Amino acid sequence: MSADHMERLRREGRIVIVGASLAGLRAAETLRAEGFAGDLTLIGDEPHEPYDRPPLSKSALLGMASPLRTELPRRREIDAKWRLGVAATGLDLAAKRVRLADGDEVEYDRLLIATGVRARPWFKEEEARLDGVCVLRTRQDAADLTRRLRAGPRRVFVVGAGFAGSEVASACREMGLQVSMAERAGAPLVGALGGVVGAVAADLATEHGVDLRTHVTVTALEGDPAGRVRAVHLSDESVVEADVVVVSLGSLRNTEWLAGSGLGAGPRGVACDAGCRAFDFRGIVTDDVFVAGDVARSPHALFGYQFLSLEHWGNAVAQAETAAHNMICDGADRRPHLWMPAFWSSMFGVNIKSVGVPPMGEQLMITQGSLAERRFVGVYGHQGRVVAAVTFDNARWLEFYQRQIERGAPFPVEFPTLDRRPEGRQPVPAGFPDPSLPTHGPMVTLSGYSPADQQLVFHPARH
Amino acid sequence: MRLVVDLNKCQGYAQCAFLAPDVFAMHGEESLLYDARPEEEQRERVARAVAACPVQAITADGLDRAGESQGASDVR
């Protein structure tokens, strides 16, 4: 693209951002901060201005924040045209137009796709409609769940012991509610952190009074004649009475609106290059369509150029900033999205944080602290390199381990560490399940190992 | 006034929970809970918390409406 053309785009071009949540907002702010002076349109299917989601399963459930009041602070004015409460329903790449649910069409010179993910619903529609069956993704979901929990249900049943499910179970216990949690794998968080760390999460949950049931799946939700959920049927043939069921089975990527557009978009997200440019279905990179946030899938140089889908808050921010920058730059001025994967969670009073890509690790070393004390640093290794670290109430060390990952430090780790225990001197298998078996859906999904790597539809086990 | 804490950055120093205890609270030893939309009367305390965070993890807007000049917010 000529310098003149880019100058004109920056001065009077039209940029459309589809998705008005964290990534969409931060991209809009970055565009303005970097001097984009043209027309900016943000399209969002929810009728609310951008709000933050992590508090919805933590502060909001615990009464520290209102689920309806987590709007994101603004870094700057963005002078945008907002189209809220109307979903994008189609994309015409040739005509450079986004179609909206209300029949309107919006033309663009550059497009950013940041449509994110939605909660995976319970797979039997009729059961999903029972009163008391909830998911937790939007602020409305959180308001609904909070109201139900405040009403003092006799028992809450959480389906799926990933981070979101475990956070809900933790909040329930803190509110004094009886809660059961079912997990297909052998422990909570296994998909994201492996079986060794998962066992710690299992102990934490059980000690805090969660009725944890592992190696089981939910086969049916039973309703009463009034259409309220009353019991949960499990694959081990047990039945648990519950009046609130929280379905926490991971998420689905919002790419249906791109079907037939010619983009390389599908259930695994929208593939893009490290510069956030979307691929078309032929695998050729597009010039004017960019992707950021939960819906994006992009190669990461530090992790063997594998395409990573990172449903992480920090990724949404960093990728949005990079995408926005690259949308109004050419050639050598463009930057790769090289964000170090990182996330946090909090459950049963323990702060869990991670850097890198734990599911890539085959082995684990507890380099500081101890599993038994629930205060430790775990380091994950893959083919002789450190690829990830996790901390339980030990967050201050994480930055050090991030540097180790960045410089490809050898694994098993060679450096001495504070508070090293005998159990941490040798690596152990990290205990990730066979990836061909579907689980609750890890927070980081890796592609490229095998075609069976990711199951996209949840099927209950037939034991 | 809206605020968000980058909990990737947060290391649980708890300065915010000390300076604005009605807005920020430690939960366990190093987890932080916060009210993303605190009441107006908390503005000054929030501004102090934003400024005091050792890792600058708190982003807030609407802090300067009280007319006081402080460069505490992350608004760029």
Interface residues (C-beta under 8 A of the other chain):
Chain A: A33 D52 P54 P55 K58 S59 L62 M64 A65 S66 R69 T70 E71 L72 P73 R74 R75 R76 W313 G314 V317 A342 F343 W344 S346 F348 G349 V350 N351 K353 D393 A395 R396
Chain B: R2 L3 V4 D6 L7 N8 C10 Q11 G12 A25 H27 G28 E29 E30 S31 L33 Y34 D35 A36 R37 T59 A60 D61 G62 D74 V75 R76
